[in-house]
Amino acid sequence: MLEDVFSIPTRALIRQGGRACFYRLVNTSPLLIQVQSGTKIVMADDKALRLEAGAYGLLPDYRPLTMENIPKAPQKYQTLALPVPRQLFEDAYTRMGSIAVPSRPVPASASNLPEEAAALFDYCCRPGNLTRLPVAIAKARLMELITWFALCGAVLGQCQSPRLEDRLRQMIESDTAVDWTLGQAARAFAMSEATLRRKLAAEGTGFSEILSDTRMNRALALIQTTTLPMAQVALEVGYDSPSQFAARFKERFGVNPRYVRSGPEHFERIGAEVERSGADMLPG
């Protein structure tokens, strides 16, 4: 089962130069995170979780979240994120036995994580450490880390019934540069285009909306975690025109992609106006 499909997680170092608030972000895998610089505010169900520098937390999968990342000058905002397959969380909780799993997946903080757990998080995030291990040992290390987080209050809620939208996001995310069509998606899910359209409508969404949103989520991740030129980021998410990509990104997130990476200093240098993203509307 998991042994047949398990791939070693690769950590992401998320950097952001400008303060911004991002709405309806969807992770396709649960994330264990540590805020290293600045402040992160995550909202779900109108409840805000605030994580300051040094804090650890858990972000659920397939749950639209509002996230505000706030740099602390002169440093950029920075967070270390480790995606871990949901199955490992469920296996770890089963072994714990007495853990109370929330009925819904919500963001959670891991309070007072001991030094041993923090060291294990660092170990799992360091490139090459897990890949050098046998798969069974790598899984055991990750499950130990999940257990530490759970003991400190960060427990992943129960999986909701998988939606067609979630499956479609997974397919598109596998290669966001592909010119995906409704017909391709319908064939992948062994249904007619009309049936796919109807099922997505029943979930309150549509193919074009999911395609665009998945691409923009991927673009944001590339901007925050790589140094790729914006023209290359555009190509990675299916846009031949950098200007069209920038316009779509700003329409989706309310800020220019270069502002996310470089912060207001970049715009002051070129004389452009920095737009506010509505981040102040979140409770502090």
N, C-alpha and C positions, 0 to 999 in steps of 0.2 A: 504494500500500500504506500505509505509515506516514503518508505525506503526506495520505491521504484521511481518516485517523482521528486524526491527531496533535492533541492539545490541549496548550497550554502548561502546564507544571506550576506549581502554586501552593504556595509554601512554607508550612509550619505552624510556629508558635512554641509549643512544648510547655512548659507551666508546671505545677508541682506543689508544693503546700504541705506535704504530709505524706509521710514516708518510707513506701514501700509496694513490695511485690513482686507482680508480675502474671504469672500463669502462662498458657501456651498462647495468647499473642497472635499473631495472624496478620496480616501486611501483604499487601495485594493488589497492591502495587507495591514495587519495591526503593526503599530510602531512603538518600540521602546525608545524614549528620547531623554536626552540631557541638555538643558539650556546652558550654554557655556558663556554667553555674553548677551546682555540685554534682557528683555522681558518678553514672554509669550503669553497671550491670553487666548484661550480656546473656549468657544461657546457651543452648547448643545442643549436643546430643551430650555432655552432662555436662562441657562445657568452658566456662569463664567468660572473657568479654572485659570488661575493666574500662576505662572511659573517664573520665578526669578532666576538669575544666573546661579548655577550650581544645582538647581532642582531637577528631579527626575520625574517622568510621567509616562503614561500609556495612552495612545490614541487609537481608537477602534477602527476597524475596516468597514467599508460600505456604509458609512454614516456621514451625511453632509454636515460639515463643521464650518464654523466661522472662526478664522484665526487672525489675530493681530500680532505682528512681530514688531517690536520696538527696540531699535538700536540704542545703545548708551554711548554717546559721543565721548571720546573720538573713535571708539571701536565700532565695528559693524555688529549687527545682530548675528549670533552664531548658535546653532543647535546641532548636536550629533544625534542621528536617527538610525535605528536598527530595525529593519522589517523582519518579522518572524512569522512563519506560517501559522494560521489559526489552529491547525491540528495539534501543534506542539503545546499551545496553551491548554487545549482540552485534555491532552494526555497528562500534562503536569498537574492540572486540577484533579483529575481522576486519581492520581497517585497520592495527592495530598489528602483526599478523602473528606476532610471536614471544612473545606473552603466553601464560603457562600458566594455563588456566582450570580451577579445581577441579572435580572430578566431582560435587560436591554443593554447594549454596548454604549458606554459613555466615556468621555475622557476622565482620567483619574491621575492623581499624583501619588508618587511613592515617597511617603514621609519617612525621614530619618533612616535612609538606606545605609546600612553599616558599611564599613570600609571594605570588608570581604566582597560584598555585592558590587560596590562601586568599582573595585579592581576587576571583577569578573566582567562587568559591562565594558570597561576599557579593553580587556583582553578580547572579547568577542567582536569589538568594533575595529580592532587593529588589523589592517589588511594582511591577509595571509595566514593569520593564526588558526582560524577554523578550517580553512581549506587544507592545511597540513595534517589535519586529524582524520582518522577513520570516521565515516559518516555517523556511526552509532555513538562515538564519543562526542562529536560536534553537537549532535542532537541532545545528548545528556547535559552538556555545558549550557546550551540554550534553555533547556527545561529547568536547570538549576537557577538560571537568571530569572526566568519567569516566576519561579517559586519565591525567590527573594522579593521581587516586585509585589507579588500577591500578599506576602506576609507584611509588607509595608503599606498595604491598602490599595494597590493598583491591580485590580482584577478585571479581566476582559469579560464583558457581558455575553450572554447567550447569543448564538447566531440566529438571526431572523431568517425566515424562509427566503432562499435566494431568489432575487427578482431577475426577470429577463434583462432588465437594464444593467444589472451587475455583471451578468455573463457577457453582454455586449461590450461593456467597458473593458473587461478583461481581454476580449478578442482584439479590440481596437488598440489597446495599450501595448499589445505584443509588437506592433509596428505602426506608430502613429503617422509615419510618412506615406503609408499606402493610401491610394485613392479608393477608400472603402465605399461600397455602394450598398443600397438596400438589398439588391439581389444577392450579393455575396453573403451578406449576413443571413438572409433567409435560407440560403442553401446550407450554410454552416450549422444552422439550427434545425434543419430538415423540416421547413415549413414554407408556405407560400409567402410572397411579399405582402399580400393582403392580410394574412393571418398575423405576420410579424407586426405590421402597422397597427392592427387592431389590438394586439396584446400590449404593445408599448403605450398606446393611447389609454388603455385601461389602467396603466401605471402612472398616467399623467405626464407622459413624455413622448418623444418621437425620435426617429433615427438620426435626423440631421442635428437635433439638439444634443443628443448624446455624443455624436461624433465630434462636434465642435467643442463641447465641454471637456471631453477626454483629452483632446489635443491641447487645449489651453491649460489644463491641469499638468500635463506633461511638459509643456513649455515653461510653466512656472518652476517646475522641479529642475529643469535643465538650467534655467537662469540662476537659480539659487545654489545649485550644487556643482556647476561646471564653469569653465572660463571660455566656453564656445562663443565665437562671434555671433551677434544677433542674426546675421544672415544664415548661419549654419543652424541655429536654433529654429528659425523659420522653416528651413528645409526638413529638419527632423520631425516636424509636426505637419508636414504636407503643404507648406506655403512656399511657392517659388518667389513671391514678391515680399521682401522684408517690410515694405511700407504697409501692405495689406495685412501682414501678420501683426505689426505694431498697432494698427487700427483695431483689429479684432481683439487683441490682448487688452487694450485700453477699454474697449467696450465691455469686455468680460469682467475685468478686475478694477477698473477705475483709475489705473495708473499706467504710465508708460513703462515698457519692459526695462529700459535703461535706468529708470529711477529705482526700480526694485533692486538692481544689482549695485548701482553706484551711489545712490542717495542724492540728496538735494545739491551737493557740491557739483555734480556733473552738470546739472541744469543751470546753476549759477555761472559756471564757466562759459556756457554757450548762450547765455542770456535768455533761456526759455523759462516760462512760468511753471512753477511746480504746483500741481493741483493737489488738493487734499482728497483723501480717499474716504472720508467719513469715519476714520478710525476713532475719533474722539467720542463717537456715539456709544462705544462699548463702555461698560462700567469699569472703572479703574481698579 
